[in-house]
Amino acid sequence: MRPQIHPIPSGTRDVLPDEMRELRDITESVRRVFERDGYGEVWTPALEYEDVLARGGGGEPPAYRVFDDHGEVLALRTDMTVPIARLVATRYPTVEPPLRFSYFAHAYRGVRPHRGQMREFLQAGIELVGAPAPQGTAEALTVLCHALDAVGLRDFRIGLGDASLYPTLLRSLMVPQTAIDVLMDALVGRDFVALEAELGQLGIADGDADLLLRVPQMRGGPEVLADAQGPVAGALAGLRGVFELLSPEVAERVIVDLGLVRRMGYYTGAVFDVYDPALGAPLGGGGRYDELLGRFGRPLPAVGFALTIDRLHIALAGEETAADDPETQMTAPPLRAATSDGARP
């Protein structure tokens, strides 16, 4: 008898027992790391009031909305950072920081047709609230490396940048806000061809245009941060401060990427993405959001990250395949940046 086909929404999927066991092994390994490093697990509703989510200023609005029986607009969360900011202000209004939280939760986003993006995806992450830079950032990066080591990922690297760097540089050169928005969109998509074309239409000095094209393509070790001057000196000094606090085994995983930016509007400082040569998109990422908690009534600095469990699973499988195939080992693709629609950023 031919089975009947009952479709499910694009960007969603069923998970069967064998894969579910593997995903559970990953999440349990990550959970043990979070607990060991002092991050207590929390759970928040998948549905939040839309005006509460909007207060976070996360950038793109929620893709899925419903009305409750009182006519209030509810929305499915797009990430866990804003709900945890609400939770801190509501449940921990007077508790002395720092506060350490972890979570394992689904997030929901709109998808572009035929792009293979997920509407619903499982994230594992932490939020460190009340720990300023650079100490808090260094701790978050350390926990991130601990988690990836615990699941057995070997070849990952972490791209580290600063969300404020490029907008600060643009404003220092008197680029109008309308043009800044267009340039930032190109940079989020890592589309340097579009970035160069847009810069060419601004009518600014050739030297300034060259600078704006060159800076976001600077990648490498801590030497990229040396001798910084001018409007971006503060951001680069902050990144140097992070490196100085990292243990050698963490620092060797980190690559400076001055073109790393975010769609989410709440990021204020250091931002980071996780890459692995077995996957052409970030496995996750995070960064500092030092102004977000203030929008909910408890101004505290904060930093966090999220890993997309499905992507982590794929990267682990890809590394295992490469390890078993000598030809694959010889021709493994280089680490590269990519957009991160399915991850926290």
Rosetta blueprint (number, residue, H / E / L):
1 M L
2 R L
3 P L
4 Q L
5 I L
6 H L
7 P L
8 I L
9 P L
10 S L
11 G L
12 T L
13 R L
14 D L
15 V L
16 L L
17 P H
18 D H
19 E H
20 M H
21 R H
22 E H
23 L H
24 R H
25 D H
26 I H
27 T H
28 E H
29 S H
30 V H
31 R H
32 R H
33 V H
34 F H
35 E H
36 R H
37 D L
38 G L
39 Y L
40 G E
41 E E
42 V L
43 W L
44 T L
45 P L
46 A L
47 L E
48 E E
49 Y E
50 E H
51 D H
52 V H
53 L H
54 A H
55 R H
56 G L
57 G L
58 G L
59 G L
60 E L
61 P L
62 P L
63 A L
64 Y L
65 R E
66 V E
67 F E
68 D L
69 D L
70 H L
71 G L
72 E L
73 V E
74 L E
75 A E
76 L E
77 R L
78 T L
79 D L
80 M L
81 T H
82 V H
83 P H
84 I H
85 A H
86 R H
87 L H
88 V H
89 A H
90 T H
91 R H
92 Y L
93 P L
94 T L
95 V L
96 E L
97 P L
98 P L
99 L E
100 R E
101 F E
102 S E
103 Y E
104 F E
105 A E
106 H E
107 A E
108 Y E
109 R L
110 G L
111 V L
112 R L
113 P L
114 H L
115 R L
116 G L
117 Q L
118 M L
119 R L
120 E E
121 F E
122 L E
123 Q E
124 A E
125 G E
126 I E
127 E E
128 L E
129 V E
130 G L
131 A L
132 P L
133 A L
134 P L
135 Q H
136 G H
137 T H
138 A H
139 E H
140 A H
141 L H
142 T H
143 V H
144 L H
145 C H
146 H H
147 A H
148 L H
149 D H
150 A H
151 V H
152 G L
153 L L
154 R L
155 D L
156 F L
157 R E
158 I E
159 G E
160 L E
161 G E
162 D E
163 A L
164 S L
165 L H
166 Y H
167 P H
168 T H
169 L H
170 L H
171 R H
172 S H
173 L L
174 M L
175 V L
176 P L
177 Q H
178 T H
179 A H
180 I H
181 D H
182 V H
183 L H
184 M H
185 D H
186 A H
187 L H
188 V H
189 G L
190 R L
191 D L
192 F H
193 V H
194 A H
195 L H
196 E H
197 A H
198 E H
199 L H
200 G H
201 Q L
202 L L
203 G L
204 I L
205 A L
206 D H
207 G H
208 D H
209 A H
210 D H
211 L H
212 L H
213 L H
214 R H
215 V H
216 P H
217 Q H
218 M L
219 R E
220 G E
221 G L
222 P H
223 E H
224 V H
225 L H
226 A L
227 D L
228 A L
229 Q L
230 G H
231 P H
232 V H
233 A H
234 G H
235 A H
236 L H
237 A H
238 G H
239 L H
240 R H
241 G H
242 V H
243 F H
244 E H
245 L H
246 L L
247 S L
248 P H
249 E H
250 V H
251 A H
252 E L
253 R L
254 V E
255 I E
256 V E
257 D E
258 L L
259 G L
260 L L
261 V L
262 R L
263 R L
264 M L
265 G L
266 Y L
267 Y L
268 T L
269 G L
270 A E
271 V E
272 F E
273 D E
274 V E
275 Y E
276 D E
277 P L
278 A L
279 L E
280 G E
281 A E
282 P E
283 L E
284 G E
285 G E
286 G E
287 G E
288 R E
289 Y L
290 D L
291 E L
292 L L
293 L H
294 G H
295 R H
296 F H
297 G L
298 R L
299 P L
300 L L
301 P L
302 A E
303 V E
304 G E
305 F E
306 A E
307 L E
308 T E
309 I H
310 D H
311 R H
312 L H
313 H H
314 I H
315 A H
316 L H
317 A H
318 G H
319 E H
320 E H
321 T H
322 A H
323 A H
324 D H
325 D L
326 P H
327 E H
328 T H
329 Q H
330 M H
331 T L
332 A L
333 P L
334 P L
335 L L
336 R L
337 A L
338 A L
339 T L
340 S L
341 D L
342 G L
343 A L
344 R L
345 P L
